Amino acid sequence: MPASAFVARTEILARLLRLRDRDRLAQPLLLVGPEGSGKEGTALEFARLLNCAGPAACTDAQPCESCVKSASFQHPDIRWIGPAPAAIDENEVRALLEAKLADPFARTAESATSQVNIGDPEHPGPLTVRSLIRFLRVRAFQGPWKVAVVADAQRMNTAAANAFLKTLEEPPADTVIMLTTTGTEGMLPTILSRCQKVRFEPWPQAELAGHLGRLCGAAPEQAQWAARLSQGNARLAHDLLQPESRALAEWAGLLFGWIAEGRRGQAAITADELHRGIYSHAVEAPPARRGSGAAGEQGAAERRARAIRLCELLNLHYSDALACREAGEAWQPRFPGAAAVSRDVAASRPTADLLADMARIDAACGEVDRNLNIGLVMAVLFEGLMAHGRP
C-alpha cells in the first residue's frame, strides 16, 4: 500500500477499516472531536482506502489509479463538501481543494464565516447538500464505494440539514457518508440519531510535532513548541508557526495582562480593533497585514478567523494559569514572558473560576463562528473575564 495521502489518526483509521471488514458501514459516520484533531484527514484517508485497488496493485512506487485520483480530489466516486460561500464557482472550489492539499493543517477563511448550504434546486452549485445528494444517487463509476465527506457538519444551515435527512436515513447501497463536527450542539437530533459516532481526542504532542516537521518544515524545537502550546490542535499549531501569529501571540499576552489588571479601556479598544479587522495599536503587525481586512465576505472571514485565533491564544494563557495553580513549584510556563501574570492570576483565582473563564472564551469563539457581531461578542467576553478580576 502507498503511504497515506492524507494526514489521518492511525488508531481511528484502523477502527474504521475494521468496521468495513465487519460489514458495518450501512449507517452514516459522525466524526466528533475538537478543532484540529484530525477528523477531516482521517475521513479523506478512509475514503481513499475504501476504493484502493489493494496491495497487489498499489504500492509506494506505483500507486493505483484510484489512489492517485483520491489524493488530488479528482476521484469520481468520492465527494467532499464543507462551508463555502453560496456563490462559489468551480474554479474557486478547485483553488480551495488545492490549498487543502498543499497544507492540510491550514485554516481557510471560509471556515470562519460560511455555512454548508442547501443549494438551488435547479443549479445547486458544487459544494452544496443538493449537489451531494445528486452525487450519491448515481452508482459508483470506478471504485466499489461511493463516499461523501461533509466537513464541519455543525455548520449545515437548517434547510440543508433537513434536505439531507432522507439520504442519511436510507443511504444508497455501497455508500459511505461521513460527517465531521467539532460538537453536536445545534445539530438536528434527527441527524444525530441516524449516525454512529466516532470520537476524536486532541493529537498526542509527539505525533503532532512529527507531522508539523514533515508537512510545515518546522525545526524540531519549533514543532515541539507549537504542538505543546496548541494542546493537540493541529490547525492552531500550524497557525503558531506562521509569521502573523507572532503578532497575535504578543497581543494575546498583553490582553491577558490587561484583563488581569482590570484595564477596561484597553480591553474595549481591543474589542473595537477586532471588529474593524486591524491589529492592536500595542503590537507590531506584519506590514502586509496592517489595516482593515478586504472588503466584503472575504474580509469578514479574515476578521472572524483573527478574532477566533486571538481567543484561542488567550485561552492558552488561562490554561497556563490553571496549570500553575495545580502544579505549584513544578510548573513550567508555556509563555515565559507572561509567567508573572500567570502566577498572579493563579494565586487570586480558584480553579473553578479559571475553568469558567476558559469556558466563557470557548463560548465566545463559537458565537463569532456563528457570525455574531465580533465587537459586541468580544466586549461582553472581556467584561465578563474582568468581572472576577482586580477592580
N, C-alpha and C positions, 0 to 999 in steps of 0.2 A: 504493500500500500504506500502511496506517496505521503510525504509529510503533510500535516494539517494545513489546509488552505486558509482557514480562519482561526482566530485565537479562541480556543474553547477551554472550558473547565473539564479536564480529562476524566475526573471521577464521575461527574454528572453525565458526560457524553457516554461513558461506559454503561451507566444505568439506562440511558435512553436506548442504546443498542440492545440491551437485554430485553427491554420492552418489545422491540422489533422482533427479536428472536423468539419471544414467547407469544407473538401474535396479539399484542395488547395495545395496538395503536389506533383502534377504531374511535376512541374518544379524543377530542382535541386536547392539546397540552397547554397548560398555563405556566410559564416560567416566571416565578416570582422571586424578587430579590432586590437589594439596594442598588442604587445607581452605580454603574461601573463594575458590576460583579460578574460580567462575562456572559450574560443571558443571550444577547444577540449573536455573539460569535459562536456560542455553543449551538444555538438553533441553526445557524447557517452551515456549520460544520456537519451537524447531524443530517441536514438536507443533502449535503454533498455525498455523505457516506451512504445514504439510502439508495442513491442512484448510481453509485460507483460500480464499475464493471467487475470489481473483485481482484484479489491478489494475483490471480493468474494473468490478468490483462492490464493491470495498473501498478506501476512502480514509480519510485522517485525519479528514475532516469527517463521513463516514458509513461507519464500519466495517461489514463484513458480519456477519450474524447469527452465523456460525461463530466469528469472532474475538471478538465480544462475549462469547460463552459460554466460549470458551477462556480469555479474560483474567480470568474470575471463577471458574474451576474448576467450571464447570457444563456443559461440553460432553459430550454423551452418548457420544462416541467417544474421549475422552481420559481416562485414569485415572492419578492419582498415588497412590503409597503410599510410606511411609517408616517409620522407627522410631516406635513408639507403644505405649502400654500395651495389654495384651491385652484389657482390658475397656472400651476407649474406645467411646463411643457416637456416633451420627450428629451430635448437637448439638456434642459436643466436637471431632469432625472438622471441622465447619463453622467453629468458632472457630479451630482450628489453621490452616485454609486462609486464613481472613480475616486472621489475623496475618501470614501469609506475603505476602499481597497488600499489606497496609499497610506492611510493612517487609521487603523481600526479603533484606536482609543480616543481619537479626536471627537469633540462635540460639534455638531453643525448648529448654525444659528437657528435653523428651523425647529430644532428640538426644544427650544425655549419659548416658542410663541405659537406654533402651528398645531393643528388638530389632524387626526385621521378622519378624513371627510367621506361622506357617502357617495358623492359624485352625481353628475347629471344623468337622468335615466337614458338619454339617447347617446350622449358623448361623455362618459363618466370621468375621463382623464386617467392617467397612468398609475397614480398612487391613491386610489380610492377603493372603498369596500365594494362598490358595484363592479369595478373592473376586476377585482379579485374573485368575486362570485362567478363572473363570466369565465374567468380562467379555470376555476375549479370544476365547472360543468363539462369541460372538454376532457376526453380521455387522455392519458399520458401519451406523449408523442415519441419520446426516446427512451426514457427510463421506466422502471416498474412502478414508480410512485409519482403522484402529483403532490407537491409540497408548497404550502403557503406559510410565510412568516410575517406576522403583524407586530412590528416593533412599537413599544410604548403604547400598548393597547389601552392603558388608562386614559389616553388622550383621544379615544374614539368619541366623536360627538354622539348625542342621543340618537339622531336619525341613522347614523352609520351602525351603531351598536344594535339597534332594532332590526335593521336590514340584514344583519349578519346572523341573527338568531337562528333562523331556519337552517342555514348551512351548518352551523355549529351543532344543531340538534341531530341532523341527519347528513353527515358528511358523505360525499360520493365514495364509492368503493375505491380502495387503493389510494386513499388520500390521507395526508398528514397535515394537520393545521396546528401551528404553534403561535401562541400569543406571548409576548414578553411584557412585563409590567413591574414597576417599582413598588406597587402596592395595589390592593384590591378596593381601597376606599373610593367610592364614586362609581365603580363599575356596576353594571346591571347584575342583580342577583341571579337572573336567569342565565346570563353568560357564565358566571362563576359555577353554577350548578352543572353546566354541561362539560366542564373541563376537569381533567386530572391535574393537580398541582405538582410542580417540581420546584422545590425551594433552593435558592442560592444564598450563600453567605459571602461576605467580602473576600477578596483574593487573599491567600496567605502571602505574607510580606516577601519571603524569599522567591516564591514563584512569580509574583508580580514584578519584582525587581529584575528578574531574568528576562521577562518579556520587554520591559522598558529598555534594557540594554540592547536587546536584539532588534526591536522594532523602531525605537526612537534614537538609537545611537548614543544613549546616555552612558557616561562613565560609571563604573561600578558604585562609587561612593554617591554619585548623584542619583542613580537608580534606587539605591537603598534608602536614601533620604526621602525621595518622593514617595516610595512605596510605604514607608513608615508614617510619613506625615499625612498621607491620604487615607490611612486606615483601611487599605484594601480597595479603595475606589479607583479603578484603573483610569477613568476619564479625568478625575481630579488629579491623579498622579501625572498624567500626560500634560494637563494644564500647568502644573507646577514647574515643569521642565521648559516651558515656553518663556521667552523674554518678557512678554506682557505680564506674566504672573509675578515678577519681582515687584512691580509697582502695586499690584493688588495685594500681595503679601505684606508689603510695608504699610499700605493703607489699613488693612485688617488689624495689624498690630497697633497702629495709632488709635483706631476706633475702639479696640478692646480697652486701651488705657483711658480714652475719653469717657466711655461708659462707666468704667470702674470709678472714675473721679467725679461722675455726675455732671460732666460738661455738656449740658443740653444744647447749647448753642452750636458746638462743633458737630454734635450728632445730627442736629436739624440741618446743618449745611450739607452733611454727608448724604442725608436722605434726598435733598434737593439735587445734589450733583448726580446721584444715581438716576434720578428721574430724568434729568436733562441729558444723560449719556456722556458725562465728562468725568475726568479723573479728579481726585481730590486736589485742592489747592496746596495741600501739605506734602504731596509726593511728586517725584519727578516721573511723569508719564512717558512712555515710549513716544518719541517725536511723531511717528506716523499715526499715532492713535489719539493725539490731542484733539480737543474739541468735541462737538456733538457727533453722534453716530450718523450714518447715512439716513437720508430721508426715507419715509415710507416703511414698508413691512420689514425690510432687512435691518433698518436702523432700530426698530422696535425689538427685533430678535436679539441684536447685539446688546442693547441696553438690559434686556431681561437676563441674558446669559451672564453679563458682567455682574449684575446685582446678585444672582444666584451664586456665582463663584466667590464673590466677596463674603457672602453669608456663610458659605462652606468653610472658608478660611477663618472667619470669626468663630465659627462653631469649634474649630480645632483648638483655638485658644481656650475656650471654655472647657474643652476636653482635657487640655493640658493642666488647667487649674484643678480639675477634678482628680486627675492623676496625681498631682502634687498633694492634694488633701489626703488621698488614700495611701500614697506610698511614703509620705513623710521624708525622712532624710535620704531614702533610697531613690527619690525622684530624679529622673533625667529629663530636663525640659526639651520639648520639641523645638521651641523658639527661644534660644538662649537670650536674645535681645529683649524679650518680654518676660524673662524669668521673675523679675522683681514684682511686676504687676500680677503675674500668676500666683505667686506666693501670697501676695496681699489679698487677692480675691479668694484664694483657698482658705485663708485664715478667717475671713469675715463672712463667708457664705457656707451654710451647711450643705451636705451632699444633695439633699432633696431639692434645694433651691437651684443648685448648679444643674442638676438633671432637668429641672423645669425650664431653666434658661435655654438649654440645648434643644429641648422640645419646642420651645417658642420660636427659635431660629429655624428649625426644620419646617415648622408650620408656615412661617413667612416665605420660605423658599417655595413651598407648594402653592401659596397664594400668588406669588409672582409668576410661577409656571402656568397658573390658570388665567393669566392675563389681567389680574387685578392691577390697579394703579400702583406703580412702583414707588413713587414718592410717599403716598399715603401708607402703604404697607410698611415701608422702611421706617417712617416716622413713628408709627404705632409700635413697631418692634423695638426701636431704640428706647422709647419712653418706657415700655414695659420692662426692658432689661435694667433700666436705671431705677425703676420703682423700688427695688430692694437694695440698690447700691447706696453709695455715700450721698448725703444731701449736698 
